[in-house]
Amino acid sequence: MEHPILFTSLLLEKAGLPVTHGFAATNFIEYFTAPYMVYTWVVMAFLFFTAKLTMSSELIPGQGQNFWEIVIGGLESFCAENMGRELTDKFFPLIMTFGLFIAVSNLVGLVPGFMSPTANLNTTLSLALIVWILHHYIGIKQHGWRYYKHFIGPMWQLSWLMLPIELISNVARIVSLSVRLFGNIFAKEMMLIILFTLAGSWFAPLPFMVLGVLVSFVQAMVFVLLTVVYFGQAKEHAH
């Protein structure tokens, strides 16, 4: 299948810069001009300017600030209930940033000429590795050397069996966070490309675009939910 026509790729080609349509960079310049990297910066810029434009500096908050207070306040309460106030105070900014970045990244691919950064495994794997490393950091910080008890099960007599199972299960969390998100968004992108190519109109792919909006929000919430669960489990004592 031919690569989709992306607006930024056309602009970079006009500027004489290399564009890796296959998303496989071979040098430093191609890495930063790869579509998923370019659209990562686009999403980051969108989030930054949206926050600046909607946040009010006046004493009376506007509608935009009220919206963010509802969204952020609701998610903060959810995090505090599931992983405690201490972890929420430390890691909520990271979790909220990941949630907003993933949601907008998923949605931007619905715009013709744009692609979702999360449709590339490099992006989702990077996010997953950050969460995976941090949840082990939390466990070691909370329990010290006793953190190993999370991997040997409740009975030391069965540690020879539980240890490999727990290690495999723990490493599988990286796959759960990265490949699931990547697979769903990549499938959404390919489906829309095929429909736009075959149908040749806006209205035929419209039902799938509506479904794509739902998938985009659900996948962002699943990533946030799993992150909160992993952080909360690392804080708990081993049983």
Sequence and secondary structure as in RCSB ss.txt:
>XXXX:A:sequence
MEHPILFTSLLLEKAGLPVTHGFAATNFIEYFTAPYMVYTWVVMAFLFFTAKLTMSSELIPGQGQNFWEIVIGGL
ESFCAENMGRELTDKFFPLIMTFGLFIAVSNLVGLVPGFMSPTANLNTTLSLALIVWILHHYIGIKQHGWRYYKH
FIGPMWQLSWLMLPIELISNVARIVSLSVRLFGNIFAKEMMLIILFTLAGSWFAPLPFMVLGVLVSFVQAMVFVL
LTVVYFGQAKEHAH
>XXXX:A:secstr
      HHHHHHHHTT    TTS   SHHHHHHSHHHHHHHHHHHHHHHHHHHHS  SSS  HHHHHHHHHHHHH
HHHHHHHHHHHHHHHHHHHHHHHHHHHHHHHHHTTSTT   GGGSHHHHHHHHHHHHHHHHHHHHHHHGGGGGGG
GT S GGGHHHHHHHHHHHHHHHHHHHHHHHHHHHHHHHHHHHHHHHHH SSSTTHHHHHHHHHHHHHHHHHHHH
HHHHHHHHHHS   
